[in-house]
Amino acid sequence: MHLMHETEEDTVLTTEQVRATFGPPRTVSRKPRVDAALTDAVDIARSALADFADEAEVGDHIGVVADDERVVTHRFASKVRGYGGWEFFTTLARAPRSKVITVCESGMLPGENSILAPEWVPWMDRASEEERIRLDAIAAGEDPAKALEDAGYGQEVEAEAVEEPATTAPQPQDEDVSEKNKQARRAAKRRRAKQKAARQKKNKKSGGKDQKAQASKN
C-alpha cells in the first residue's frame, strides 16, 4: 500500500504544469528602435573588421539595422577580390543607461547580388557509371576489371584497340624531306672531293718549284 501511494503521488506531480522560474518566454510586441549611440558608432564598427580584413578591402558604409533593443548591425561593402557583392558586418550593443559600446560579432555575408559557389553535388551523382561499377566491385572484394568487362566496358576498349592502326604509313611530305636530305649529302660529298683534288694539285706544283730551286743552288 505504501508503494502504491508513492506511485500515485508521482503521477499527479508529473501531470501538473511546470513553469520556468524566470517567467514565460518574451514576446516582441513592437519593432526595436535604432539606438542613436550605436548608429553613430560607424568608426567602431569599421575598426572591428581590422582583425581579419585590410583597410583597403572594406568599402563604403551601406547602412545599419536594429536587431534588438540597443543592438544594431552595421554593414559595409566588400572590396575583397573574388567576393563581389559580399558585405562586411559588425554587430554592436550597449547595456541600459551605459555609454560603453561592445562589439558582439563581425564577419562577411553574401549580399543580394553576391558571387556564390555553385550548388554542391554529391560525388555519387558526379561520378561516371564506369567509376561507380569499379568502386562497387572493389568494395565487394571482386575483380574491378571483370566487373567492367561484364558491364560491357572492357569490350569497348578492346574494339577501340583493334580499330587503331598498328603502324603509321609514311606521309608524302616525309618522303620529300628524306630525298632532299640525300641530295644535299651527295652534293656536299662532291664538293669535298673537288676541294681535295685542288689541294693535291696545288701541292704538286709547289713541290716541283722547290726541286728546281734546290737544283739551281747546287
CORBELDA-V173958 format. One line per field, one symbol per residue. ss: DSSP state (H for helix, E for strand, L for the rest). psi: psi as a letter, one per 30 degrees, with the letter a starting at -180 (. if undefined). burial: b if it has 16 or more other ideal C-beta (glycine too) atoms within 10 Angstrom, else e. A space follows every 10 residues. Layout:
BEGIN
ss->???
psi->???
burial->???
END
This chain:
BEGIN
ss->LHHHHHHHHH HHHHHLLLLL LLLLLLLLLL LLLLLHHHHL LHHHHHHHHH HLLLHHHEEE EEEEEEEELL EEEEEEEELL LLLLLEEEEE EEELLLLLLL LEEEEEEEEE LLLLLLLLLL LLHHHHLLHH HHHHHHHHHL LLLHHHHHHH LLHHHHHHHH HHHLLLLLLL LHHHHHHHHH HHHHHHHHHH HHHHHHHHHH HHHHHHHHHH HHHHHHHL
psi->eeeeeeeeee eeefflkkkk fgllkkkjfl kkljkeeeef heeeeeffff fgkleffjal keakkjeakh jlkkkkkkgk kfhkflkklk kllllkgkfk kkjellakkk aehljlllkk klefffklee eeeeeeeeeg gljeeeeeee ffeeeeeeee eefkkelkkk leeeeeeeee eeeeeeeeee eeeeeeeeee eeeeeeeeee eeeeeee.
burial->eeeeeeeeee eeeeeeeeee eeeeeeeeee eeeebeebee beeebbebbe eebeeebbee eeebebeeeb bbbbbbebbe eebeebbbbb bbbbeeeeee bebeebebee beeeeeeeee eeeeeeeeee eebbeebeee eeebeebbee eebeeeeeee eeeeeeeeee eeeeeeeeee eeeeeeeeee eeeeeeeeee eeeeeeeeee eeeeeeee
END
